[in-house]
Amino acid sequence: MISYNSFATTDKLPFGAVLHGTTITFTLNVADVSVPPKVQLVVFQDEHWANPIAQVALKANGKTAYTGQFTPQEPGLYYYFFEIQTAEKTQYYGCINGGFGGVGQLYTDRTNVQMYQLTVMAQIDQIPDWYQDAVFYHIFVDRFNNGNADGHVNNPKPNSFIYGTHQDLPYYVKNTKGDIVRWDFYGGNLLGIEKKLPYLQNLGITALYLSPIFEARSNHRYDTGDYLKIDGVLGTLADFEHFLNAVHQAGMHVILDGVFNHVGADSRYFNLYQTYESNGAANSKQSPFYDWFTFKDYPADYESWWGVLDLPAINKNSSSFHDFIAGGDHSVTGYWTNLGVDGWRLDVADELSDQFIYKIRQNLDRYQDKVLIGEVWEDASHKVSYDHRRHYIEGGGLEAVMNYPLRQLLLDLLNQKITPKDMALQFMTLKENYPASVFRYNFNNIGSHDTQRVLTALGEDKAKLHLIFQLFLTLPGVPCIYYGDEVGLTGDVDPDNRRYYPWGHEDLTIKSWVKDLIELRQNDALFKNAADCFVFAGVDWLGYVRQDKSGAYHICLANPTDHSEIVKVDDVATAALPAELWQKVRSTIAGVTLGAYEFKIM
């Protein structure tokens, strides 16, 4: 019998991602072999597949254990497996198909071996204290609240329409090509958010993430027109400064959405429609913005984001654009950060070069206690985009990413698309792959302006909704609630997921669930992000332990099915649990009954 469990510190120490220069001890267990085998650890450096960077002979350490050490000297990704030679045959031990950590499997053919991932960091980031246990609220600004006493919309845009009531459903007016020809507005503004700060404080929110607020043609404002100007529908610069001061006076923080991969065709920088007096790149090759873009046939044919001509893509190698965004106090990030903004979320971070992201981070690091978050939809530790491996979470770049993988796991679990054991394995693989600070302080969400509303994604089943909030707000990471999810707002994909907040029509039962869970999270140290998390699972139930450094712990159990379950401990996936802890947990949970969609803290 040959075994190895990458989640167990008895087999790999230390657990998970490591700082470059850290010595890692690997232990493979080989039993029932009459003649001592020759065992070695084989390590490859990412993108260098011709020859291994290390072949470490493992030495016998007791009757069945074979141990050796490897010290990665450079940051980046490494991949490894074990080779076991006996008199009869050579076998290989790697991870299971899919690249998951934990217990692996034997292979007889080297070419079929799936290798374990090892993430090596360039540096360990220091996360701002205010962010570590924050609870965020994501506001699509046009759709939250209009703060004007008479409800008028600030500075309506030409060739747009304003909804008759806030209960109207979002709708796009498109031409025969599918292009939006009339942008729609409800009139939410900065003053409206400011007036609702007491509501947000009462809910337990400590930080805000705003959708883009800079001048633009659309309601979503991902088509930036002017990075240095507040959109007139939202208010003025004075309104923003007053809002920012009110947020900070309330002891809260705010991060902005940085859209730095593309701009609007109707922007100061491209100026396709000649809205702006000065020449943009589409008006003259002598424009100072010309090298920001890539023209295929000037001026009508140009690179754009996913072929959307309304969103000209930025030339990823434009140093002048990089300086404009992150070149000191007078850059875009410098200007708004100097005003008091507490951090940035980078839109489509995969489409920005690592060097650009590092430059933004270096600019933010000139200020105190700022945070940089990236929009990434997959496991960010090994993401490949545009044929390049991304290293943006290995230190000195993104400090967290939007945790869409967790959202998908939770939805799939509750919609019976994966088993609890699948959930446990994939969750722990993320924990192993990510630097500890990224995993612990990841920007968790169960909905955003790019997804179905969570209640809609759960078939409008409120029992499922209650359970997903219980999981979401007791697992590690920094939770970010999409406006209206806390009161049962529904909606399919864009534009339906961008309805106006239902003031006066809230589901107060759902709101009370969310408020109580946020209060639990904030008042119980074992649900704060300094506490560790170990996940385990039975056939039809999920469990996890939140444990602090003193050894104190909570056990959480969840039944994601529509029928009651009795917890049986004889068929439990416990690869992530230290053996001593599992023995304590086992005796506590054995025989516990969980009702349909029930969540228990023990």
C-alpha positions as CSV (number, residue, x, y, z in Angstrom):
1,M,0.0,0.0,0.0
2,I,1.4,3.4,-1.0
3,S,-0.2,6.6,0.4
4,Y,0.3,10.4,0.6
5,N,-2.0,13.2,1.6
6,S,-0.9,16.7,0.6
7,F,-3.4,18.2,3.1
8,A,-1.8,16.5,6.1
9,T,1.2,18.1,7.7
10,T,2.4,14.6,8.6
11,D,3.0,14.1,4.9
12,K,3.9,17.6,3.7
13,L,5.2,20.2,6.1
14,P,4.4,23.1,6.0
15,F,1.0,23.0,4.6
16,G,0.1,24.8,1.4
17,A,1.9,27.7,-0.3
18,V,5.3,28.6,1.0
19,L,7.7,31.6,0.7
20,H,10.7,31.0,-1.6
21,G,13.6,29.6,0.3
22,T,11.4,27.6,2.6
23,T,12.4,24.0,3.1
24,I,9.5,21.6,2.7
25,T,9.5,18.0,4.2
26,F,7.7,15.4,2.1
27,T,6.8,11.9,3.5
28,L,5.5,9.1,1.4
29,N,4.1,6.0,3.1
30,V,5.0,2.6,1.5
31,A,3.8,-0.5,3.2
32,D,3.5,-4.2,2.3
33,V,6.7,-4.3,0.3
34,S,9.1,-7.2,1.0
35,V,12.2,-5.5,-0.3
36,P,12.9,-1.8,0.6
37,P,12.0,0.2,-2.5
38,K,13.9,3.1,-4.0
39,V,11.7,6.2,-3.6
40,Q,12.3,9.7,-4.9
41,L,10.4,13.0,-5.1
42,V,10.4,14.4,-8.6
43,V,9.9,18.2,-8.9
44,F,9.3,20.3,-12.0
45,Q,9.4,24.1,-12.2
46,D,6.4,25.4,-14.1
47,E,6.9,25.9,-17.9
48,H,10.2,24.0,-17.7
49,W,9.1,20.5,-18.5
50,A,12.1,19.0,-20.3
51,N,13.9,18.1,-17.1
52,P,13.0,18.1,-13.4
53,I,14.4,20.8,-11.3
54,A,15.0,18.3,-8.5
55,Q,15.0,14.5,-7.9
56,V,15.2,14.0,-4.2
57,A,15.9,10.5,-2.8
58,L,13.6,9.8,0.1
59,K,15.1,7.9,3.0
60,A,13.4,5.4,5.2
61,N,12.1,6.9,8.4
62,G,10.7,4.0,10.3
63,K,9.0,0.9,8.9
64,T,6.9,2.5,6.1
65,A,7.7,6.2,5.9
66,Y,10.1,7.7,3.3
67,T,11.1,11.3,3.9
68,G,13.0,13.9,2.0
69,Q,13.2,17.7,1.6
70,F,13.1,20.2,-1.1
71,T,13.7,24.0,-1.0
72,P,12.3,26.1,-3.9
73,Q,14.6,29.0,-4.4
74,E,12.5,31.0,-6.8
75,P,8.8,32.1,-6.6
76,G,6.3,30.6,-9.0
77,L,4.6,27.3,-9.4
78,Y,6.2,23.9,-9.0
79,Y,4.7,20.5,-9.7
80,Y,5.7,17.2,-8.1
81,F,5.1,13.4,-7.9
82,F,6.7,10.4,-6.4
83,E,8.5,7.6,-8.1
84,I,8.6,4.2,-6.4
85,Q,11.0,1.5,-7.8
86,T,10.9,-2.1,-6.6
87,A,12.5,-5.2,-8.0
88,E,9.3,-6.0,-9.9
89,K,8.2,-2.6,-11.3
90,T,8.3,1.2,-11.2
91,Q,5.2,3.0,-10.0
92,Y,4.3,6.7,-9.6
93,Y,2.2,8.5,-7.1
94,G,0.5,11.7,-8.0
95,C,-2.7,13.6,-7.4
96,I,-6.1,12.4,-8.7
97,N,-7.3,13.6,-12.1
98,G,-8.3,17.2,-12.0
99,G,-5.3,18.5,-10.1
100,F,-6.9,18.2,-6.7
101,G,-4.8,18.0,-3.5
102,G,-5.2,15.6,-0.7
103,V,-5.0,11.8,-1.1
104,G,-3.7,10.9,-4.5
105,Q,-3.4,7.7,-6.5
106,L,-0.9,5.3,-8.1
107,Y,0.0,5.4,-11.8
108,T,1.8,2.7,-13.7
109,D,2.5,4.9,-16.8
110,R,4.6,8.0,-16.3
111,T,2.9,9.9,-19.1
112,N,-0.5,9.6,-17.3
113,V,0.8,11.0,-14.0
114,Q,-1.2,14.0,-12.6
115,M,1.2,16.1,-10.5
116,Y,0.5,18.0,-7.3
117,Q,0.8,21.8,-7.3
118,L,3.2,23.7,-5.1
119,T,2.7,27.5,-4.9
120,V,5.8,29.5,-4.0
121,M,5.5,33.1,-3.0
122,A,7.8,36.0,-3.7
123,Q,6.7,37.8,-0.5
124,I,4.1,37.5,2.3
125,D,1.7,40.5,2.0
126,Q,0.6,42.4,5.0
127,I,-3.2,42.9,4.8
128,P,-4.6,46.1,6.2
129,D,-6.3,45.5,9.6
130,W,-9.5,47.2,8.6
131,Y,-9.9,44.8,5.7
132,Q,-9.2,41.5,7.5
133,D,-12.6,41.1,9.1
134,A,-14.6,43.6,7.0
135,V,-18.1,42.8,5.7
136,F,-18.5,44.5,2.3
137,Y,-21.6,45.6,0.5
138,H,-21.4,45.8,-3.3
139,I,-23.5,48.7,-4.8
140,F,-24.4,49.1,-8.4
141,V,-24.8,52.8,-7.9
142,D,-27.5,53.7,-10.4
143,R,-29.7,51.0,-8.8
144,F,-29.4,51.6,-5.1
145,N,-31.0,54.9,-3.9
146,N,-31.7,58.4,-5.2
147,G,-30.9,60.8,-2.4
148,N,-32.5,63.9,-4.0
149,A,-35.5,65.0,-1.9
150,D,-37.8,65.3,-4.9
151,G,-36.3,62.2,-6.6
152,H,-35.1,64.0,-9.7
153,V,-32.3,62.4,-11.7
154,N,-29.0,64.4,-11.8
155,N,-27.9,65.5,-15.3
156,P,-29.8,63.0,-17.5
157,K,-27.7,61.9,-20.4
158,P,-28.6,62.5,-24.1
159,N,-30.3,59.6,-25.9
160,S,-31.2,57.8,-22.8
161,F,-34.4,57.0,-20.9
162,I,-35.4,57.1,-17.3
163,Y,-37.7,54.5,-15.8
164,G,-41.1,55.6,-14.8
165,T,-41.0,53.8,-11.4
166,H,-38.3,52.1,-9.4
167,Q,-40.3,48.8,-9.7
168,D,-39.9,48.7,-13.5
169,L,-37.7,45.8,-14.6
170,P,-34.4,46.6,-16.4
171,Y,-34.6,46.4,-20.1
172,Y,-32.1,47.1,-22.9
173,V,-33.1,48.9,-26.1
174,K,-31.0,47.4,-28.9
175,N,-30.8,47.7,-32.6
176,T,-30.9,44.8,-35.1
177,K,-27.1,44.2,-34.6
178,G,-27.7,43.7,-30.8
179,D,-26.0,47.0,-29.9
180,I,-27.5,49.0,-27.0
181,V,-28.8,52.3,-28.5
182,R,-30.5,53.8,-25.5
183,W,-29.0,53.5,-22.0
184,D,-31.5,53.2,-19.2
185,F,-31.3,54.9,-15.8
186,Y,-33.1,54.8,-12.5
187,G,-31.1,57.7,-11.0
188,G,-29.3,56.2,-8.0
189,N,-26.5,58.5,-6.8
190,L,-23.8,59.1,-4.2
191,L,-26.1,61.1,-2.0
192,G,-28.5,58.2,-2.0
193,I,-25.8,55.9,-0.7
194,E,-24.8,58.5,2.0
195,K,-28.4,58.7,3.2
196,K,-28.5,54.9,3.6
197,L,-25.3,54.6,5.6
198,P,-27.3,54.1,8.8
199,Y,-29.2,51.2,7.2
200,L,-25.9,49.6,6.2
201,Q,-24.4,50.1,9.6
202,N,-27.4,48.5,11.2
203,L,-27.0,45.5,9.0
204,G,-23.4,45.2,10.1
205,I,-21.7,46.4,6.9
206,T,-18.2,47.9,7.5
207,A,-17.0,48.6,3.9
208,L,-18.5,49.4,0.5
209,Y,-17.5,48.3,-3.0
210,L,-18.9,50.7,-5.6
211,S,-19.4,49.9,-9.2
212,P,-17.6,52.4,-11.5
213,I,-18.4,56.0,-10.7
214,F,-16.3,57.9,-13.3
215,E,-17.9,59.7,-16.2
216,A,-19.3,57.3,-18.9
217,R,-22.0,56.9,-21.4
218,S,-23.7,53.8,-19.9
219,N,-25.4,53.1,-16.6
220,H,-22.8,50.5,-15.6
221,R,-19.9,52.9,-16.4
222,Y,-17.4,50.1,-17.4
223,D,-17.0,52.3,-20.6
224,T,-15.0,55.0,-18.9
225,G,-15.2,58.4,-20.5
226,D,-13.0,60.4,-18.1
227,Y,-11.1,58.7,-15.2
228,L,-10.7,62.0,-13.3
229,K,-14.4,63.1,-13.3
230,I,-17.4,61.8,-11.3
231,D,-20.3,60.9,-13.6
232,G,-22.8,63.7,-13.5
233,V,-25.8,61.4,-12.9
234,L,-24.1,60.3,-9.6
235,G,-23.2,63.8,-8.5
236,T,-20.2,66.1,-8.4
237,L,-16.7,65.9,-7.0
238,A,-17.9,67.8,-3.9
239,D,-20.7,65.2,-3.5
240,F,-18.1,62.4,-3.7
241,E,-15.8,64.1,-1.1
242,H,-18.8,64.6,1.2
243,F,-19.9,61.0,0.7
244,L,-16.3,59.7,1.4
245,N,-16.1,61.8,4.6
246,A,-19.5,60.5,5.8
247,V,-18.3,56.9,5.1
248,H,-15.2,57.4,7.2
249,Q,-17.0,59.2,9.9
250,A,-19.2,56.2,10.2
251,G,-16.1,54.0,10.7
252,M,-16.5,52.4,7.3
253,H,-14.3,52.1,4.2
254,V,-14.8,52.2,0.5
255,I,-13.1,50.7,-2.5
256,L,-13.6,51.7,-6.1
257,D,-13.9,49.7,-9.3
258,G,-10.8,50.3,-11.5
259,V,-11.6,49.6,-15.2
260,F,-8.1,49.7,-16.7
261,N,-8.3,47.2,-19.5
262,H,-10.6,49.2,-21.8
263,V,-12.3,52.6,-22.1
264,G,-15.5,53.8,-23.8
265,A,-15.5,54.6,-27.5
266,D,-17.2,57.7,-26.3
267,S,-14.4,58.8,-24.1
268,R,-11.9,61.6,-23.8
269,Y,-9.2,59.2,-24.8
270,F,-10.8,57.5,-27.9
271,N,-13.5,60.1,-28.7
272,L,-15.1,58.2,-31.5
273,Y,-18.2,60.4,-31.5
274,Q,-16.2,63.7,-31.0
275,T,-18.1,64.4,-27.7
276,Y,-14.9,65.9,-26.3
277,E,-13.2,69.0,-27.7
278,S,-9.7,67.6,-27.7
279,N,-8.5,64.9,-30.1
280,G,-8.8,61.3,-29.0
281,A,-7.0,58.4,-30.6
282,A,-9.8,57.9,-33.1
283,N,-9.5,61.6,-34.3
284,S,-5.8,62.0,-34.8
285,K,-2.6,59.8,-34.8
286,Q,-1.0,62.8,-33.1
287,S,-3.3,62.4,-30.2
288,P,-1.4,61.8,-26.9
289,F,-3.7,58.8,-26.4
290,Y,-3.0,57.2,-29.8
291,D,-0.5,54.6,-28.5
292,W,-3.0,53.5,-25.9
293,F,-4.9,51.6,-28.6
294,T,-4.2,49.0,-31.3
295,F,-5.7,49.9,-34.7
296,K,-6.1,47.3,-37.4
297,D,-7.4,49.7,-40.0
298,Y,-7.4,53.3,-38.7
299,P,-9.7,54.7,-37.5
300,A,-12.6,52.3,-37.9
301,D,-11.2,48.9,-37.0
302,Y,-9.5,48.5,-33.7
303,E,-8.9,46.0,-30.9
304,S,-11.8,46.0,-28.4
305,W,-12.8,44.0,-25.4
306,W,-14.3,40.7,-26.6
307,G,-15.1,42.4,-29.9
308,V,-17.4,45.0,-28.3
309,L,-16.6,48.1,-30.4
310,D,-18.0,50.3,-27.7
311,L,-15.1,49.2,-25.5
312,P,-11.8,49.9,-27.2
313,A,-9.1,47.8,-25.5
314,I,-6.0,49.3,-24.1
315,N,-2.6,48.3,-25.6
316,K,-1.2,46.2,-22.7
317,N,2.3,47.5,-23.4
318,S,1.5,51.2,-23.3
319,S,3.8,52.6,-20.7
320,S,2.1,56.0,-21.0
321,F,-1.2,54.5,-20.0
322,H,0.4,52.6,-17.2
323,D,1.9,55.9,-15.9
324,F,-1.4,57.7,-16.3
325,I,-3.1,55.0,-14.1
326,A,-0.4,54.3,-11.5
327,G,2.5,56.8,-12.0
328,G,2.4,58.6,-8.6
329,D,0.2,61.1,-6.8
330,H,-1.2,62.7,-10.0
331,S,-2.1,59.4,-11.7
332,V,-5.7,58.1,-11.6
333,T,-5.1,55.7,-8.6
334,G,-3.0,58.3,-6.9
335,Y,-5.5,61.1,-7.3
336,W,-8.5,59.2,-5.9
337,T,-6.5,57.5,-3.2
338,N,-5.2,60.8,-2.1
339,L,-8.8,61.9,-1.7
340,G,-9.3,59.0,0.8
341,V,-10.3,56.0,-1.2
342,D,-9.3,52.8,0.7
343,G,-8.6,50.5,-2.1
344,W,-9.4,49.2,-5.6
345,R,-11.0,46.3,-7.3
346,L,-9.4,45.7,-10.7
347,D,-11.9,44.8,-13.4
348,V,-10.9,41.8,-15.6
349,A,-7.6,41.5,-13.9
350,D,-6.7,38.6,-16.2
351,E,-6.5,41.0,-19.1
352,L,-4.0,43.3,-17.3
353,S,-0.3,42.3,-17.4
354,D,1.3,41.2,-14.2
355,Q,3.8,44.1,-14.5
356,F,0.9,46.6,-14.7
357,I,-0.8,45.1,-11.6
358,Y,2.5,45.3,-9.7
359,K,2.8,48.9,-10.7
360,I,-0.6,49.7,-9.4
361,R,0.2,47.9,-6.2
362,Q,3.4,49.8,-5.8
363,N,1.6,53.0,-6.2
364,L,-1.0,52.1,-3.6
365,D,1.7,50.9,-1.2
366,R,2.9,54.6,-1.0
367,Y,-0.2,55.2,1.0
368,Q,-1.2,53.6,4.3
369,D,-3.7,50.7,4.7
370,K,-4.9,50.3,1.1
371,V,-6.0,47.1,-0.5
372,L,-5.9,45.8,-4.1
373,I,-8.4,43.1,-5.2
374,G,-8.7,41.5,-8.6
375,E,-11.6,40.1,-10.6
376,V,-10.7,36.5,-11.3
377,W,-13.3,33.8,-12.0
378,E,-11.1,30.7,-11.6
379,D,-8.4,29.4,-9.2
380,A,-6.1,32.4,-9.4
381,S,-3.0,30.4,-8.3
382,H,-2.6,28.7,-11.7
383,K,-4.6,30.9,-14.0
384,V,-3.3,31.1,-17.6
385,S,-4.6,34.0,-19.8
386,Y,-3.4,35.0,-23.2
387,D,-1.0,32.0,-23.1
388,H,0.8,33.4,-20.0
389,R,0.8,32.0,-16.5
390,R,-0.3,34.7,-14.1
391,H,1.7,35.3,-10.9
392,Y,-0.4,38.1,-9.5
393,I,-1.2,36.5,-6.1
394,E,2.3,35.3,-5.3
395,G,3.1,38.5,-3.4
396,G,3.4,42.2,-4.3
397,G,0.4,42.2,-6.7
398,L,-3.3,41.3,-5.9
399,E,-3.9,40.9,-2.2
400,A,-7.2,39.1,-2.8
401,V,-9.4,38.0,-5.7
402,M,-13.2,37.7,-6.1
403,N,-13.9,34.2,-4.9
404,Y,-16.1,33.0,-7.7
405,P,-14.9,29.4,-7.2
406,L,-16.4,29.4,-3.7
407,R,-19.7,30.9,-5.0
408,Q,-19.9,28.1,-7.6
409,L,-19.1,25.4,-5.0
410,L,-21.8,26.6,-2.7
411,L,-24.5,26.9,-5.4
412,D,-23.5,23.5,-6.9
413,L,-23.7,21.9,-3.4
414,L,-27.1,23.3,-2.7
415,N,-28.4,22.5,-6.2
416,Q,-27.2,18.9,-5.9
417,K,-24.7,19.2,-8.7
418,I,-21.8,18.1,-6.5
419,T,-21.6,16.0,-3.4
420,P,-20.4,17.3,0.0
421,K,-17.2,15.3,-0.5
422,D,-16.6,17.0,-3.8
423,M,-17.1,20.4,-2.1
424,A,-14.7,19.5,0.7
425,L,-12.0,18.3,-1.8
426,Q,-12.3,21.4,-4.0
427,F,-12.4,23.8,-1.1
428,M,-9.3,22.4,0.5
429,T,-7.5,22.4,-2.8
430,L,-8.1,26.1,-3.1
431,K,-6.8,26.5,0.5
432,E,-3.7,24.5,-0.4
433,N,-3.0,26.4,-3.7
434,Y,-3.5,29.9,-2.4
435,P,-1.1,31.9,-0.3
436,A,-2.5,31.8,3.3
437,S,-3.3,35.5,3.3
438,V,-5.1,35.3,0.0
439,F,-7.2,32.4,1.0
440,R,-8.0,33.8,4.4
441,Y,-8.9,37.3,3.2
442,N,-10.3,36.4,-0.2
443,F,-13.1,38.6,-1.5
444,N,-16.0,36.2,-1.2
445,N,-19.3,36.6,-3.0
446,I,-22.5,34.7,-3.8
447,G,-23.7,37.2,-6.3
448,S,-22.6,40.2,-8.4
449,H,-23.6,42.4,-11.3
450,D,-22.2,39.6,-13.6
451,T,-24.3,36.7,-12.2
452,Q,-27.8,35.6,-11.5
453,R,-29.1,36.8,-8.1
454,V,-28.4,34.2,-5.5
455,L,-32.1,33.5,-4.7
456,T,-32.8,33.1,-8.4
457,A,-29.9,30.7,-8.8
458,L,-31.3,28.6,-6.0
459,G,-34.7,28.3,-7.7
460,E,-36.2,30.9,-5.3
461,D,-36.0,28.3,-2.5
462,K,-35.7,30.3,0.7
463,A,-34.5,27.3,2.8
464,K,-31.6,27.0,0.4
465,L,-31.0,30.7,0.6
466,H,-30.8,30.6,4.4
467,L,-28.3,27.8,4.3
468,I,-26.1,29.4,1.7
469,F,-25.9,32.6,3.8
470,Q,-25.0,30.5,6.9
471,L,-22.2,28.9,5.0
472,F,-21.1,32.1,3.3
473,L,-20.9,34.1,6.5
474,T,-19.1,31.4,8.6
475,L,-16.5,30.3,6.2
476,P,-13.1,32.1,5.8
477,G,-12.8,35.1,3.6
478,V,-14.1,38.6,3.5
479,P,-17.8,38.5,2.5
480,C,-19.2,40.9,0.0
481,I,-23.0,41.1,-0.2
482,Y,-24.5,42.3,-3.5
483,Y,-27.0,45.0,-2.8
484,G,-30.5,43.6,-2.3
485,D,-29.5,40.0,-1.8
486,E,-30.0,40.5,1.9
487,V,-33.7,41.2,1.4
488,G,-34.5,38.6,-1.3
489,L,-34.1,40.6,-4.5
490,T,-34.4,38.3,-7.5
491,G,-33.1,38.6,-11.0
492,D,-31.7,36.5,-13.9
493,V,-28.5,37.6,-15.7
494,D,-27.7,41.1,-16.9
495,P,-29.7,43.3,-17.1
496,D,-32.2,41.5,-14.8
497,N,-29.7,41.2,-12.0
498,R,-29.5,45.0,-11.8
499,R,-32.9,45.8,-10.6
500,Y,-33.5,48.8,-8.3
501,Y,-33.3,48.1,-4.6
502,P,-36.8,47.3,-3.3
503,W,-37.2,50.0,-0.7
504,G,-40.4,49.4,1.2
505,H,-40.8,45.9,-0.3
506,E,-38.0,44.0,1.5
507,D,-38.2,40.5,2.8
508,L,-37.5,41.3,6.4
509,T,-37.1,37.6,7.4
510,I,-34.2,37.2,5.0
511,K,-32.7,40.5,6.2
512,S,-32.9,39.3,9.9
513,W,-31.0,36.1,8.9
514,V,-28.2,38.1,7.3
515,K,-28.0,40.6,10.1
516,D,-27.8,37.9,12.8
517,L,-25.1,36.0,10.9
518,I,-23.0,39.1,10.4
519,E,-23.4,39.8,14.1
520,L,-22.3,36.3,14.9
521,R,-19.3,36.6,12.6
522,Q,-18.2,39.9,14.1
523,N,-18.7,38.9,17.8
524,D,-17.3,35.3,17.8
525,A,-13.5,35.2,17.3
526,L,-13.8,31.6,15.9
527,F,-15.6,33.0,12.9
528,K,-13.1,35.7,12.2
529,N,-10.5,35.2,9.5
530,A,-7.6,34.6,11.9
531,A,-9.2,31.2,12.8
532,D,-8.3,28.3,10.6
533,C,-10.8,26.1,8.8
534,F,-10.7,22.3,8.2
535,V,-13.4,20.8,6.0
536,F,-14.8,17.2,6.1
537,A,-17.8,15.5,4.6
538,G,-20.1,12.6,4.8
539,V,-22.2,11.1,2.0
540,D,-24.9,13.8,2.2
541,W,-23.7,16.3,4.7
542,L,-20.8,18.8,5.0
543,G,-18.8,19.8,8.1
544,Y,-16.0,22.1,9.0
545,V,-14.1,23.2,12.0
546,R,-13.1,26.8,12.8
547,Q,-10.2,26.7,15.2
548,D,-8.1,29.5,16.7
549,K,-4.4,29.3,17.7
550,S,-5.4,28.4,21.3
551,G,-7.0,25.2,20.1
552,A,-10.6,26.4,20.8
553,Y,-13.0,25.4,18.0
554,H,-16.5,25.4,16.6
555,I,-17.9,22.5,14.6
556,C,-20.3,23.5,11.8
557,L,-22.5,20.9,10.2
558,A,-24.7,21.5,7.1
559,N,-27.3,19.3,5.4
560,P,-27.7,20.5,1.7
561,T,-30.5,18.1,1.0
562,D,-34.3,18.3,1.2
563,H,-34.5,15.4,3.7
564,S,-33.2,14.8,7.2
565,E,-29.8,13.1,7.7
566,I,-28.2,11.3,10.6
567,V,-24.5,11.9,10.8
568,K,-22.6,8.7,10.4
569,V,-18.8,8.8,11.0
570,D,-17.8,5.5,9.4
571,D,-17.7,7.0,5.9
572,V,-16.3,10.5,6.2
573,A,-13.8,12.3,4.0
574,T,-11.3,13.6,6.7
575,A,-8.2,14.2,4.6
576,A,-8.1,17.8,5.7
577,L,-8.5,17.2,9.4
578,P,-5.5,16.6,11.8
579,A,-6.0,13.1,13.3
580,E,-6.2,14.4,16.9
581,L,-8.8,17.0,16.0
582,W,-10.9,14.4,14.1
583,Q,-11.1,12.1,17.1
584,K,-12.6,15.0,19.1
585,V,-15.0,15.9,16.3
586,R,-16.0,12.3,15.6
587,S,-17.2,11.8,19.2
588,T,-19.2,15.1,19.1
589,I,-21.0,14.7,15.8
590,A,-21.7,10.9,15.7
591,G,-25.5,10.4,15.6
592,V,-26.4,14.0,15.2
593,T,-29.7,14.5,13.2
594,L,-29.8,17.3,10.7
595,G,-33.1,18.4,9.2
596,A,-33.5,19.4,5.6
597,Y,-31.2,22.3,4.7
598,E,-30.3,22.6,8.4
599,F,-27.1,24.2,9.7
600,K,-25.7,23.6,13.2
601,I,-22.9,25.1,15.2
602,M,-21.5,22.9,17.9
